[in-house]
Amino acid sequence: MLSGRSWINEDKLAMSYKGESECSPLFFSMPLSLYCIQFDHPESSDQVILFSTRTAATVALTRDALKDLERNALPVEEKENLAALGLIVRSTDEEKREMLAYVDEMNKLNASIRPVVVMNLDCNLACAYCFEGTRKGKYYLSEETSEDLVTFIDKQLPGKNEICPTFYGGEPLLNAEMIASISERLRSLADRRGAAYAFTMITNGTLLTRHTAERLKCLGLRNVTVTLDGPPEVHDSSRPFKSGSGSFDTIVRNLRDVCDLIEVNIGGNYTRENYRVFPRLFDALLNEGLGPRCVSSVEFSPVFNETTEFVPHFRGGCASTNEAWIAEAGVFLRQEILSRGYRTPAMQPAVCMIEWRDRFVVNWDGGLYKCPNLIGRKNYCMGSVKSGILDYNVIHNLGNWKNESCLSCCYLPLCFGGCRFMNLTNRGAAEGVDCKKDFFDRCLEALVLQEMIYPNTVTT
């Protein structure tokens, strides 16, 4: 059976028509939200599915009830339920005004500082598609820069109650001692200020031994995201050690050794040529004892082409999420994840980190950026941990979605103007909108229905 779910209200809701006797003529008419999408119910011709891209609420509604909603004859209680879930609104003009203020309101409510800290641009793997490309090298975050980082975060902390950095690279565990040192100082800072401290890490997993995990957990390590690019032979081809030998067995052995200590998330990068073999990864994981109970979430993403400035020799990725095969691959892989009991992120409002005031990237040299893909691009450097933050609004095209076309689009809450980096790659500048309408037209219905069929295996 299909059931409803909501990002803002976890109660499951199935709406059904109760009859005209309960209607109240005093309850004014409320139209469907601009951000409410209607699908045919796959199991009942008498029902439709309503999904809010703004609240991620999903309900099943009878067609008779939908007709009564349109003529303002739906029972008050059911109207109130739909309104609470954001599926109907008082006024679509008012709703647009609320959306214009959405990011500002989220920034006001945000109580955490979440920097991405690039520990180095060095790596022990030789991935052909690595977006850092020619930026890679033996560049490491220094002691001086780490001190500036802690001072910078201290200045950003008033009004916040949590510090939660993500350590990144290159391969961050090549600089594990510095991760430990920064964590000790940030945890001490958080204690003095009455804030919480925890950190996450994006790692290739080859150096994530149990000994390392135990040490870092004591310092606040909450979870890791490790990349596995499909089954062993595909992964080893995509992500070999610099020596040319495969890395899959080493990574899986480490995951097996640490999954009882810390949360493990698995990511993976696929291409048009190999995504259909990715499900065989689950067979390999199950054989190693890494079933759904041991893995917190799984999410695969397409490889995107970088600019030839930094990755001149790899063109095997995609140039846009609107390429038809991207939608097909996303639905296929998500179905394989959910049907095997693994968890994956839910469909819910998604705001680019560029729009979040307290999210930024600290490069190994202390430079500040708004997106990991922008590191090393001097035009997009927004200051440093030593000098502070410069005005970055114009160059980063903030609020590119604040136009009538985007505000009237039902997909706005899932897109918010798209990816500035994709604009930069395809157009040479971050300005403009990276519209994802074609992508969502192709796949959103299937993604929503997946979550209704597997409500306990999506994460928010």
Sequence and secondary structure as in RCSB ss.txt:
>XXXX:A:sequence
MLSGRSWINEDKLAMSYKGESECSPLFFSMPLSLYCIQFDHPESSDQVILFSTRTAATVALTRDALKDLERNALP
VEEKENLAALGLIVRSTDEEKREMLAYVDEMNKLNASIRPVVVMNLDCNLACAYCFEGTRKGKYYLSEETSEDLV
TFIDKQLPGKNEICPTFYGGEPLLNAEMIASISERLRSLADRRGAAYAFTMITNGTLLTRHTAERLKCLGLRNVT
VTLDGPPEVHDSSRPFKSGSGSFDTIVRNLRDVCDLIEVNIGGNYTRENYRVFPRLFDALLNEGLGPRCVSSVEF
SPVFNETTEFVPHFRGGCASTNEAWIAEAGVFLRQEILSRGYRTPAMQPAVCMIEWRDRFVVNWDGGLYKCPNLI
GRKNYCMGSVKSGILDYNVIHNLGNWKNESCLSCCYLPLCFGGCRFMNLTNRGAAEGVDCKKDFFDRCLEALVLQ
EMIYPNTVTT
>XXXX:A:secstr
    B SS  S        GGG  TTS    B TTEEEEE SS TTEEEEEETTT  EEEEEHHHHHHHHTT S 
HHHHHHHHHTTSB S HHHHHHHHHTHHHHHHHH  EE  EEE BS  SB  TT TTGGG SS B  HHHHHHHH
HHHHHH TT  EE  EEESS GGGGHHHHHHHHHHHHHHHHHHT EE EEEEE STT  HHHHHHHHHTTEEEEE
EE  SSHHHHHHHS BTTS   HHHHHHHHHHHTTTSEEEEEEEE TTTGGGTTHHHHHHHHTT  TTT SEEEE
EE B   TTT TT   SBS TTSHHHHHHHHHHHHHHHHTT  EE       GGG TT  EE TTSBEESSGGGT
T GGG  EETTTEE   TTTTTTTTT SHHHHT TTHHHHTT  HHHHHHHHSSS S    HHHHHHHHHHHHHH
HHHSGGGEE 
